[in-house]
Amino acid sequence: MMAWRETISVAIDALRANKVRAMLTSLGVIIGSASIVLVVTVALTSKRFVISQIESVGSNLVWVEVVQSPGKAAPLSYEMTLEDLEAVKAIPRVVEAAGTRELETSVVVDGVERPVHMIGVTEGYEAIRRLLVIRGRYFDSGDMEMRSKVCLIATQLAERMFGQENPIGRLMHMGEMNFTVIGVFRERVETFGLSEIQENSVIIPFSLMKYYTGTELVRLLDVQAERAEDVPSVERQVGQVLRSRHPAEAEYKVQTLTAILGAARNISLALTILLILIALIALLISGVGIMNIMLVTVQERTREIGIRKAIGAARREIMYQFLFESIVISGGGAVIGILIGIAIPVTAQFFLPGNLRVPVSPLSVIVAFVVSCSTGLFFGYLPANQAASLEPVESLRYE
């Protein structure tokens, strides 16, 4: 115990005598440790953000459409119907299902005509797509059953047609029918035109689409599974139900967010690994720096080593002394770097939107500390071994 105390005391005294050198040597470790914590934090934050954005398009969503040959309309027997919608709703683990049909038309307001993207929707569409009603209200069951001539318009379309005026209660003339605006909506997450909802979309009850198309066919069927784990099973059963209700030649494209989420996770993982490798390179370079400095230190303190050996210090005590100095430099740098790596995201949290959290991974902190200390131990071994191997007589003669 006394030998250990003496070894540690001598090592600490040596570091105190060269504070500036020790701090500069640990600078690379500080940068590397902070980089590991920050890289993992940024990767986790971006991964959660991207996945939450994708999931916000629709919770546990499965959607189906008829596969059509290029330039050729699918036979009516292939098309999905409201009866198919009810059959899909009966599938176990299905929480909600909704059908839509789209039509490009025009709207006249105050004598001004504008092109619009009309979407007929069934009940359950708002819940599945998680639409945000900014003004007014959504359709109720009475609107659907009574075929009320009411509609909701997208926020961009409301701004173009009505400017700063309140559009609720205003009339819109589409085709042969007049509609009353009862709400203004937007997507919860911007899909940039990749969904059926466009900037000029108008939503109407599905039952009214028959006046424009002559049929009540469903072009797109949205299905919501109870849990994310149920999506593959629901996807398979939806395809089976549709194929059992239509001719064998009919083809249906059943899609989910699983592939997109998987791709997002893989990209995030690949970027995380790449950035961690860059941080490890910084630690490797800092380890080489520690080794170089410690080799110089051994050279400068050759006479001191000879004196310690002459008064009885064992070879292992000399080795442990220099290894301890290396570990203190790398470990101290790791602690400072980790604190910096934690402080930056914690501070940044105050400037980010309330719904965006910046998680600091405890695993990244442990990895940064262990790797940094291991770096100091690994690169400090050669100088420590060299110091322990010096002969006392030769060391005392060194000038």
C-alpha positions as CSV (number, residue, x, y, z in Angstrom):
1,M,0.0,0.0,0.0
2,M,2.8,2.4,0.9
3,A,4.5,1.6,-2.4
4,W,1.3,2.4,-4.3
5,R,0.9,5.7,-2.5
6,E,4.4,6.7,-3.2
7,T,4.1,5.8,-6.9
8,I,0.8,7.8,-7.2
9,S,2.3,10.7,-5.3
10,V,5.4,10.9,-7.5
11,A,3.3,10.7,-10.7
12,I,1.0,13.5,-9.5
13,D,3.9,15.7,-8.5
14,A,5.4,15.1,-12.0
15,L,2.2,16.2,-13.7
16,R,1.9,19.3,-11.4
17,A,5.4,20.3,-12.4
18,N,4.4,20.3,-16.1
19,K,0.7,21.5,-16.0
20,V,0.8,23.1,-19.4
21,R,2.3,20.1,-21.1
22,A,-0.2,17.8,-19.5
23,M,-3.1,20.0,-20.5
24,L,-1.9,20.2,-24.1
25,T,-1.3,16.5,-24.2
26,S,-4.9,15.8,-23.0
27,L,-6.4,18.2,-25.6
28,G,-6.7,15.5,-28.2
29,V,-8.4,13.2,-25.7
30,I,-10.8,16.0,-24.7
31,I,-11.8,16.6,-28.4
32,G,-12.1,12.9,-29.1
33,S,-14.3,12.2,-26.0
34,A,-16.5,15.2,-26.6
35,S,-16.9,14.1,-30.2
36,I,-18.0,10.6,-29.3
37,V,-20.7,11.9,-26.9
38,L,-21.8,14.6,-29.4
39,V,-21.9,12.3,-32.4
40,V,-24.0,9.7,-30.6
41,T,-26.3,12.4,-29.3
42,V,-26.8,14.0,-32.7
43,A,-27.3,10.6,-34.3
44,L,-30.0,9.6,-31.7
45,T,-31.7,13.0,-32.0
46,S,-31.8,13.0,-35.8
47,K,-32.9,9.3,-35.8
48,R,-35.8,10.0,-33.5
49,F,-36.8,13.2,-35.4
50,V,-36.7,11.5,-38.8
51,I,-38.6,8.4,-37.6
52,S,-41.2,10.6,-35.8
53,Q,-41.7,12.6,-39.0
54,I,-42.3,9.5,-41.0
55,E,-44.6,7.9,-38.4
56,S,-46.6,11.1,-38.2
57,V,-47.7,10.7,-41.8
58,G,-50.0,7.9,-40.4
59,S,-49.9,5.8,-37.3
60,N,-49.1,2.1,-38.2
61,L,-50.4,2.8,-41.7
62,V,-51.1,0.3,-44.5
63,W,-52.4,1.6,-47.8
64,V,-53.7,-0.2,-50.9
65,E,-54.4,0.7,-54.5
66,V,-55.2,-1.1,-57.7
67,V,-52.3,-1.9,-60.0
68,Q,-53.1,-0.4,-63.4
69,S,-51.5,-1.1,-66.7
70,P,-49.9,2.0,-68.3
71,G,-52.4,3.9,-70.4
72,K,-55.2,1.4,-69.6
73,A,-57.9,1.7,-67.0
74,A,-58.6,-1.2,-64.7
75,P,-61.9,-3.1,-65.2
76,L,-64.6,-2.2,-62.8
77,S,-64.5,-5.6,-61.3
78,Y,-60.9,-4.9,-60.1
79,E,-61.8,-1.6,-58.4
80,M,-62.2,-1.5,-54.6
81,T,-65.6,-0.6,-53.2
82,L,-67.2,0.4,-49.9
83,E,-68.0,-3.2,-49.3
84,D,-64.3,-4.0,-49.5
85,L,-63.7,-1.2,-47.0
86,E,-66.2,-2.9,-44.5
87,A,-64.5,-6.3,-45.1
88,V,-61.1,-4.8,-44.3
89,K,-62.4,-3.2,-41.1
90,A,-63.4,-6.7,-39.9
91,I,-59.8,-7.9,-40.0
92,P,-58.4,-8.6,-36.5
93,R,-55.9,-5.9,-35.2
94,V,-57.4,-3.3,-37.6
95,V,-58.3,-0.2,-35.6
96,E,-59.6,2.0,-38.5
97,A,-59.9,2.0,-42.2
98,A,-60.9,4.7,-44.7
99,G,-61.3,5.1,-48.4
100,T,-60.6,8.0,-50.7
101,R,-61.1,9.0,-54.3
102,E,-59.5,12.0,-56.0
103,L,-60.6,14.2,-58.8
104,E,-59.0,17.2,-60.5
105,T,-61.6,20.0,-60.9
106,S,-62.0,23.7,-60.5
107,V,-63.6,25.9,-57.9
108,V,-65.2,29.3,-58.3
109,V,-65.2,31.8,-55.4
110,D,-66.4,35.4,-55.9
111,G,-66.2,34.9,-59.7
112,V,-62.6,33.7,-59.6
113,E,-61.9,30.2,-60.9
114,R,-59.0,28.2,-59.5
115,P,-57.9,24.5,-60.1
116,V,-58.4,22.3,-57.0
117,H,-57.6,18.7,-56.0
118,M,-60.9,17.3,-54.7
119,I,-60.7,14.3,-52.4
120,G,-63.7,12.3,-51.3
121,V,-63.1,10.7,-47.9
122,T,-65.0,8.2,-45.8
123,E,-65.3,8.2,-42.0
124,G,-62.0,7.5,-40.2
125,Y,-59.8,9.4,-42.6
126,E,-59.0,12.2,-40.1
127,A,-58.0,9.7,-37.4
128,I,-55.8,7.7,-39.8
129,R,-54.0,10.6,-41.4
130,R,-54.0,12.6,-38.2
131,L,-55.0,15.8,-39.9
132,L,-54.8,19.1,-38.0
133,V,-58.0,21.2,-38.3
134,I,-56.7,24.8,-37.9
135,R,-60.1,26.5,-38.2
136,G,-63.7,25.3,-37.9
137,R,-64.4,21.6,-37.6
138,Y,-64.1,18.2,-39.3
139,F,-67.0,16.2,-40.8
140,D,-69.3,14.6,-38.3
141,S,-71.4,11.4,-38.8
142,G,-74.4,13.5,-39.9
143,D,-72.4,15.1,-42.7
144,M,-71.5,11.7,-44.0
145,E,-74.9,10.1,-43.7
146,M,-76.9,13.1,-45.0
147,R,-74.5,13.9,-47.9
148,S,-74.1,17.4,-46.6
149,K,-72.5,19.7,-49.1
150,V,-69.7,20.8,-46.9
151,C,-66.0,20.8,-47.3
152,L,-62.6,21.4,-45.7
153,I,-59.8,23.2,-47.6
154,A,-56.0,23.1,-47.2
155,T,-54.4,26.1,-45.5
156,Q,-52.5,27.2,-48.7
157,L,-55.7,27.1,-50.7
158,A,-57.5,29.1,-48.0
159,E,-54.8,31.8,-48.1
160,R,-55.0,32.0,-51.9
161,M,-58.8,32.3,-52.2
162,F,-59.7,34.2,-49.1
163,G,-56.5,35.9,-48.0
164,Q,-56.8,37.1,-44.4
165,E,-60.6,36.7,-44.3
166,N,-62.2,33.9,-42.3
167,P,-63.2,31.2,-44.9
168,I,-65.6,29.4,-42.5
169,G,-69.1,29.6,-43.8
170,R,-68.1,30.8,-47.3
171,L,-69.5,29.2,-50.4
172,M,-67.4,27.4,-53.1
173,H,-68.9,26.4,-56.4
174,M,-67.4,23.1,-57.7
175,G,-69.0,21.7,-60.9
176,E,-72.8,21.6,-60.5
177,M,-72.7,21.9,-56.7
178,N,-72.2,24.6,-54.0
179,F,-70.2,23.7,-50.9
180,T,-70.0,25.5,-47.6
181,V,-66.5,25.6,-46.0
182,I,-66.7,24.2,-42.5
183,G,-62.9,23.9,-41.8
184,V,-59.3,24.6,-42.8
185,F,-56.8,21.8,-42.3
186,R,-53.2,20.8,-42.9
187,E,-51.1,17.7,-42.7
188,R,-49.5,17.1,-39.3
189,V,-46.2,16.5,-41.1
190,E,-45.4,18.1,-44.5
191,T,-45.1,15.4,-47.2
192,F,-44.2,17.8,-50.0
193,G,-46.9,16.5,-52.4
194,L,-46.0,12.8,-51.9
195,S,-49.4,12.0,-50.4
196,E,-52.9,12.5,-51.8
197,I,-53.1,15.8,-50.0
198,Q,-51.8,18.7,-52.1
199,E,-51.6,22.5,-51.5
200,N,-54.9,23.0,-53.3
201,S,-56.8,20.1,-51.8
202,V,-60.5,20.2,-50.9
203,I,-61.9,17.4,-48.8
204,I,-65.6,16.4,-49.2
205,P,-67.7,13.5,-48.0
206,F,-67.1,10.4,-50.1
207,S,-70.8,9.9,-50.8
208,L,-70.8,13.2,-52.8
209,M,-68.1,11.9,-55.2
210,K,-70.8,9.9,-57.0
211,Y,-72.2,13.1,-58.4
212,Y,-68.9,13.8,-60.2
213,T,-67.7,10.3,-61.1
214,G,-71.0,8.3,-61.4
215,T,-69.6,5.5,-59.2
216,E,-68.7,4.9,-55.6
217,L,-65.3,3.3,-56.2
218,V,-62.4,3.6,-53.7
219,R,-59.1,4.5,-55.4
220,L,-57.0,4.4,-52.2
221,L,-57.7,2.4,-49.1
222,D,-55.9,3.4,-45.8
223,V,-55.8,0.9,-43.0
224,Q,-54.5,1.5,-39.4
225,A,-53.1,-1.4,-37.4
226,E,-53.5,-1.5,-33.7
227,R,-49.7,-1.7,-33.0
228,A,-46.6,-1.4,-35.1
229,E,-45.9,-5.1,-34.6
230,D,-49.3,-5.9,-36.2
231,V,-48.5,-4.1,-39.5
232,P,-47.0,-7.1,-41.3
233,S,-49.9,-9.3,-40.4
234,V,-52.5,-6.7,-41.3
235,E,-50.7,-6.0,-44.6
236,R,-50.9,-9.7,-45.5
237,Q,-54.5,-10.1,-44.5
238,V,-55.6,-7.0,-46.4
239,G,-54.1,-8.4,-49.6
240,Q,-55.8,-11.8,-49.0
241,V,-59.2,-10.2,-48.4
242,L,-59.1,-8.1,-51.6
243,R,-57.9,-11.0,-53.7
244,S,-60.7,-13.2,-52.3
245,R,-63.3,-10.6,-53.3
246,H,-62.1,-9.8,-56.8
247,P,-61.1,-11.7,-59.9
248,A,-57.8,-13.6,-59.7
249,E,-56.3,-11.4,-62.4
250,A,-56.7,-8.3,-60.2
251,E,-53.5,-7.0,-58.6
252,Y,-53.2,-4.7,-55.6
253,K,-50.2,-2.8,-54.3
254,V,-50.2,-3.0,-50.5
255,Q,-47.6,-0.7,-49.0
256,T,-46.5,0.2,-45.5
257,L,-44.1,2.6,-43.8
258,T,-41.9,-0.3,-42.6
259,A,-39.5,-0.2,-45.6
260,I,-39.1,3.6,-45.3
261,L,-38.6,3.4,-41.5
262,G,-36.1,0.6,-42.0
263,A,-34.2,2.6,-44.6
264,A,-34.1,5.6,-42.2
265,R,-32.8,3.5,-39.4
266,N,-30.1,2.0,-41.6
267,I,-29.0,5.4,-42.9
268,S,-28.9,6.8,-39.3
269,L,-26.8,3.8,-38.1
270,A,-24.4,4.1,-41.0
271,L,-23.8,7.8,-40.4
272,T,-23.4,7.1,-36.6
273,I,-20.8,4.5,-37.2
274,L,-18.9,6.7,-39.7
275,L,-18.9,9.7,-37.3
276,I,-17.8,7.5,-34.4
277,L,-14.9,6.2,-36.5
278,I,-13.8,9.8,-37.1
279,A,-14.0,10.5,-33.4
280,L,-11.9,7.3,-32.7
281,I,-9.3,8.5,-35.2
282,A,-9.1,11.7,-33.1
283,L,-8.5,9.6,-30.0
284,L,-5.9,7.5,-31.9
285,I,-4.0,10.7,-32.8
286,S,-4.2,11.9,-29.2
287,G,-2.9,8.5,-28.1
288,V,0.1,8.9,-30.4
289,G,0.6,12.4,-28.9
290,I,0.5,11.0,-25.4
291,M,3.1,8.3,-26.3
292,N,5.4,10.9,-27.9
293,I,5.2,13.3,-24.9
294,M,5.7,10.4,-22.4
295,L,8.8,9.3,-24.4
296,V,10.2,12.8,-24.1
297,T,9.3,12.8,-20.4
298,V,11.2,9.6,-19.8
299,Q,14.2,11.0,-21.7
300,E,14.1,14.2,-19.6
301,R,13.7,12.3,-16.3
302,T,16.3,9.6,-16.8
303,R,18.4,10.8,-13.9
304,E,15.3,10.9,-11.6
305,I,14.5,7.3,-12.6
306,G,18.1,6.3,-11.8
307,I,17.9,7.9,-8.4
308,R,14.6,6.1,-7.6
309,K,16.0,2.8,-8.6
310,A,19.2,3.4,-6.6
311,I,17.2,3.9,-3.4
312,G,15.2,0.8,-3.9
313,A,12.3,1.4,-6.3
314,A,11.3,-1.8,-8.1
315,R,10.9,-2.0,-11.9
316,R,7.2,-2.4,-11.7
317,E,6.9,0.8,-9.5
318,I,8.6,2.8,-12.2
319,M,6.3,1.3,-14.9
320,Y,3.2,1.9,-12.8
321,Q,4.3,5.5,-12.2
322,F,4.5,6.4,-15.9
323,L,1.4,4.3,-16.7
324,F,-0.5,6.2,-14.0
325,E,0.6,9.5,-15.5
326,S,-0.7,8.4,-19.0
327,I,-4.0,7.3,-17.5
328,V,-4.4,10.6,-15.6
329,I,-3.8,12.6,-18.7
330,S,-6.2,10.5,-20.8
331,G,-8.8,10.0,-18.0
332,G,-8.8,13.7,-17.1
333,G,-9.1,14.7,-20.7
334,A,-12.0,12.1,-21.1
335,V,-13.9,13.6,-18.1
336,I,-13.5,17.2,-19.4
337,G,-14.5,16.1,-22.9
338,I,-17.5,14.2,-21.7
339,L,-18.7,17.2,-19.7
340,I,-18.3,19.4,-22.7
341,G,-20.1,16.8,-24.8
342,I,-23.0,16.8,-22.4
343,A,-23.1,20.5,-21.8
344,I,-23.5,21.4,-25.5
345,P,-26.8,19.4,-26.1
346,V,-28.2,20.4,-22.7
347,T,-27.6,24.1,-23.6
348,A,-28.9,23.6,-27.1
349,Q,-32.2,22.1,-25.7
350,F,-33.3,25.6,-24.6
351,F,-33.1,26.9,-28.2
352,L,-34.9,24.0,-29.9
353,P,-38.7,23.5,-30.4
354,G,-40.4,22.0,-27.4
355,N,-41.3,18.8,-29.2
356,L,-37.7,18.0,-30.1
357,R,-35.7,16.3,-27.4
358,V,-32.0,15.9,-27.3
359,P,-31.2,12.6,-25.6
360,V,-27.6,12.0,-24.2
361,S,-26.8,8.3,-24.3
362,P,-25.3,7.0,-21.1
363,L,-23.7,4.3,-23.2
364,S,-21.8,6.9,-25.3
365,V,-20.5,8.5,-22.0
366,I,-19.2,5.1,-20.8
367,V,-17.7,4.2,-24.2
368,A,-16.0,7.6,-24.4
369,F,-14.4,7.2,-21.0
370,V,-13.4,3.6,-21.4
371,V,-11.9,4.2,-24.9
372,S,-10.0,7.3,-23.8
373,C,-8.5,5.6,-20.7
374,S,-7.7,2.5,-22.8
375,T,-5.9,4.8,-25.3
376,G,-3.8,6.3,-22.5
377,L,-3.0,2.9,-21.1
378,F,-2.1,1.4,-24.5
379,F,0.1,4.3,-25.8
380,G,1.6,4.8,-22.3
381,Y,2.9,1.3,-22.0
382,L,5.9,1.8,-24.3
383,P,7.3,4.8,-22.5
384,A,6.5,3.2,-19.1
385,N,8.3,0.0,-20.2
386,Q,11.3,2.0,-21.5
387,A,11.5,3.9,-18.2
388,A,11.3,0.7,-16.1
389,S,14.0,-0.9,-18.3
390,L,16.7,1.8,-17.6
391,E,19.7,0.7,-15.8
392,P,20.4,2.6,-12.5
393,V,24.1,3.2,-13.2
394,E,23.6,4.4,-16.7
395,S,20.7,6.6,-15.6
396,L,22.7,8.3,-12.9
397,R,25.4,9.1,-15.5
398,Y,22.9,10.7,-17.8
399,E,23.2,14.5,-18.1
